[in-house]
């Protein structure tokens, strides 16, 4: 069940069907049809929208296999089963199948499987290049958004997979990213991974002047790696940071597989993980 006191209501986003899930502290808008994109993460008390909004131009229809940067570059997407484009490492029939930039699920419509009796939003998507089903439960509890993922391998071979959260968090001149260990910034907007053994389990974006903050957290056993992208106008006109917890280390799933830094789901098996995003002011955790 979703958090006590949270409510779910039908909504629209840029003319597309969406859901709004809200508590007294935060509201979230999600658009299943647009690759399951989370379009808003709004701190009610601080009146702070944390996600980069869509540009004013009309949305273009998503085309499978396109560059992620060719579209609206806003909100929170899931990159899966790879972060960068590559040939899948296999094994078996999936070997050398081409995977698009930022994976494939951001460009596919997600099925809306929401239960009317629950305040959560349940969505799922099936792979186009690989045989899997990715399910996500979105729920809100007080100041916290929680995303629970379940991956079903529906094929005959193991699937190495690189899931990566991809939230574009809008920054202000005094915004800062705080992590348990320093993470180098890459050139332009290129993600830079923390050392493979860092074991990070959280990252916080803080507006120093106001004390408003957004903290992402995950279990490093299930999501062992972390990268950070900082864009001060190189790619997106809206300055932003992208904290990227991931199940594979490196620019794509093939590179992660080559160094043995990737999760694998066996044929017919299921894998699970979760990430939370909590808002607050002062008392930075």
C-alpha positions in Angstrom: 0.0 0.0 0.0 1.1 3.6 -0.6 2.0 5.8 2.3 -0.7 6.8 4.8 -2.4 10.0 3.8 -1.2 10.1 0.2 -3.7 10.5 -2.6 -3.7 9.7 -6.3 -5.6 11.7 -8.8 -5.8 11.5 -12.6 -3.9 14.4 -14.3 -2.5 15.4 -17.6 0.9 16.4 -18.7 1.4 18.3 -22.0 -1.9 16.8 -23.1 -1.0 13.2 -22.2 -2.7 11.1 -19.5 -0.8 11.2 -16.2 -1.2 10.5 -12.5 -0.6 13.0 -9.6 0.3 11.4 -6.3 0.5 13.7 -3.3 1.0 14.0 0.4 0.9 17.2 2.5 4.7 17.5 1.9 5.4 16.5 -1.7 3.6 15.8 -5.0 4.7 13.8 -7.9 3.4 13.6 -11.5 4.1 10.6 -13.7 3.2 10.1 -17.4 3.2 6.3 -18.2 2.7 6.9 -21.9 5.9 9.1 -22.1 8.3 6.3 -21.2 7.1 6.3 -17.6 8.6 9.7 -17.1 8.3 11.5 -13.8 7.6 15.0 -14.8 7.3 16.8 -11.4 8.7 16.3 -7.9 7.5 19.3 -6.0 8.3 20.2 -2.3 5.0 21.6 -1.1 6.3 23.4 2.0 9.4 24.9 0.2 7.5 25.6 -3.0 10.5 24.1 -4.8 10.2 22.1 -8.0 13.2 19.8 -8.1 12.9 18.4 -11.6 13.8 20.3 -14.8 10.5 21.2 -16.6 9.8 20.5 -20.2 10.5 23.3 -22.7 7.5 25.3 -24.1 7.8 23.7 -27.5 5.3 21.0 -28.4 6.5 17.4 -27.6 7.8 15.3 -30.5 6.6 11.7 -30.8 9.1 9.4 -29.3 11.0 7.2 -31.8 12.6 4.0 -30.7 16.4 4.1 -31.1 16.7 7.9 -31.1 19.2 9.9 -29.0 17.7 10.8 -25.7 19.1 14.4 -26.1 17.0 14.8 -29.2 13.8 15.2 -27.0 12.7 17.3 -24.2 15.5 16.6 -21.6 13.4 17.1 -18.6 12.0 15.2 -15.5 13.1 11.8 -14.3 13.6 8.9 -16.8 14.8 5.3 -16.3 17.8 4.3 -18.4 17.5 0.5 -19.0 19.0 -1.9 -19.9 22.0 0.3 -20.6 23.0 3.9 -20.0 25.0 4.4 -23.3 24.3 2.9 -26.7 26.1 -0.4 -27.3 25.9 -3.9 -28.6 24.5 -6.1 -25.8 27.2 -8.4 -24.4 24.9 -11.5 -24.3 25.2 -14.4 -23.6 23.1 -16.4 -26.0 20.7 -15.0 -28.6 20.9 -11.5 -27.2 24.6 -11.2 -28.0 25.4 -8.1 -30.1 21.8 -6.9 -30.2 22.0 -3.2 -30.5 20.8 -1.2 -27.5 19.9 2.5 -28.0 21.2 5.6 -26.2 19.9 5.7 -22.6 18.4 2.3 -23.2 15.0 1.6 -24.6 12.4 2.0 -21.9 12.4 5.8 -21.9 11.2 5.8 -25.5 8.5 3.1 -25.0 5.0 3.6 -23.6 4.6 1.9 -20.2 1.4 0.0 -19.4 -0.7 1.5 -16.7 -1.6 -1.3 -14.2 -2.6 1.0 -11.3 -4.9 -0.6 -8.7 -7.9 1.7 -7.9 -7.7 0.5 -4.3 -4.2 1.8 -3.8 -2.7 5.3 -3.9 0.4 4.0 -5.7 1.0 4.0 -9.5 1.9 0.7 -11.0 3.4 0.6 -14.5 5.3 -1.9 -16.6 7.1 -2.1 -19.9 8.4 -5.0 -22.0 11.7 -4.9 -23.8 11.9 -4.5 -27.6 15.5 -5.7 -28.0 15.6 -8.1 -25.1 13.0 -10.4 -23.5 12.2 -8.9 -20.2 9.4 -7.1 -18.3 10.3 -4.2 -16.0 7.7 -3.2 -13.4 7.7 -0.1 -11.2 5.6 0.9 -8.2 5.6 4.6 -7.5 4.4 5.7 -4.1 4.6 8.7 -1.8 4.8 8.7 2.0 5.2 12.0 3.8 8.2 13.8 2.2 9.4 10.7 0.4 8.9 9.4 -3.2 9.7 5.7 -3.4 10.2 3.7 -6.6 10.2 -0.1 -6.3 11.4 -2.0 -9.4 11.0 -5.6 -10.4 12.7 -7.1 -13.4 11.4 -10.4 -14.9 13.7 -12.2 -17.4 11.3 -13.8 -19.9 14.0 -15.2 -22.1 16.1 -18.4 -22.2 19.4 -16.7 -21.4 20.8 -14.6 -18.5 20.6 -10.9 -19.0 23.3 -8.5 -17.7 21.5 -5.2 -17.1 22.5 -1.7 -16.4 19.5 0.2 -14.8 20.3 3.8 -14.1 18.0 6.5 -12.5 18.2 9.6 -14.6 16.6 12.5 -12.7 17.4 16.0 -14.1 17.5 18.1 -11.0 17.3 21.8 -11.6 20.0 23.7 -9.8 20.4 27.3 -8.6 23.6 29.3 -8.2 24.0 28.1 -4.6 23.1 24.4 -5.2 25.6 21.8 -4.2 25.8 18.0 -4.4 26.8 16.2 -1.3 27.9 12.5 -1.4 29.6 10.2 1.2 32.8 10.3 -0.9 33.9 12.9 -3.5 32.7 12.2 -7.0 34.6 13.9 -9.8 32.7 16.0 -12.3 33.1 15.0 -16.0 33.6 17.4 -18.9 30.5 19.1 -20.1 27.5 16.9 -19.1 29.4 13.6 -19.3 28.6 11.3 -16.3 31.6 10.4 -14.1 31.4 7.3 -12.0 32.6 7.0 -8.4 35.3 4.4 -7.8 33.9 0.9 -8.2 34.3 0.0 -4.5 32.8 3.3 -3.2 29.6 1.6 -2.1 27.6 4.9 -2.1 24.0 4.6 -0.9 22.9 8.3 -1.1 23.4 11.7 -2.7 21.9 15.0 -1.6 21.3 18.2 -3.6 21.3 21.2 -1.3 20.3 24.8 -2.0 22.7 26.4 0.5 20.9 29.8 0.8 17.5 28.4 1.7 18.5 25.1 3.2 16.1 23.2 0.9 17.4 19.7 0.0 16.6 16.6 -2.0 18.1 13.3 -0.9 18.2 10.2 -3.1 18.9 6.9 -1.3 19.2 3.3 -2.3 20.7 0.0 -1.0 24.2 -0.3 -2.4 23.9 -4.1 -2.2 21.1 -3.9 -4.9 22.4 -0.8 -6.7 26.2 -0.9 -6.2 27.4 2.0 -8.4 26.9 5.7 -8.7 27.7 8.4 -11.3 27.2 12.1 -11.4 26.6 14.4 -14.4 26.7 18.2 -14.1 25.3 20.3 -16.9 25.8 24.1 -16.7 24.4 24.7 -20.2 26.5 22.3 -22.3 23.5 20.2 -23.3 20.5 21.7 -21.5 19.7 25.4 -21.2 18.4 24.7 -17.7 21.4 24.2 -15.3 21.0 20.8 -13.7 22.7 17.9 -12.0 21.9 14.2 -12.6 22.7 11.8 -9.6 22.8 8.4 -11.2 22.6 5.3 -9.0 23.1 2.3 -11.3 23.3 -1.5 -11.5 26.3 -1.4 -13.8 29.6 0.6 -13.7 30.6 2.5 -16.9 29.2 4.2 -19.9 27.2 1.2 -21.0 26.2 -2.4 -20.1 28.8 -3.9 -22.4 31.6 -2.0 -20.7 30.2 -2.9 -17.3 30.1 -6.6 -18.3 33.7 -6.5 -19.6 35.0 -5.6 -16.1 32.5 -7.7 -14.1 30.7 -4.7 -12.6 27.1 -5.4 -13.5 24.0 -7.1 -12.2 22.8 -10.2 -14.0 19.3 -11.7 -13.9 19.2 -15.5 -14.7 16.8 -16.9 -17.3 13.3 -17.1 -15.9 14.4 -15.3 -12.7 13.5 -12.0 -11.1 15.6 -9.1 -9.8 14.5 -6.2 -7.6 15.7 -2.9 -6.3 14.4 0.4 -5.0 15.3 4.1 -4.8 13.8 6.9 -2.7 13.8 10.7 -3.0 13.1 12.7 0.1 12.6 16.5 0.4 13.3 18.7 3.4 14.6 22.0 4.7 17.4 22.5 7.2 19.0 19.7 9.2 20.6 18.3 6.0 20.9 14.5 6.4 
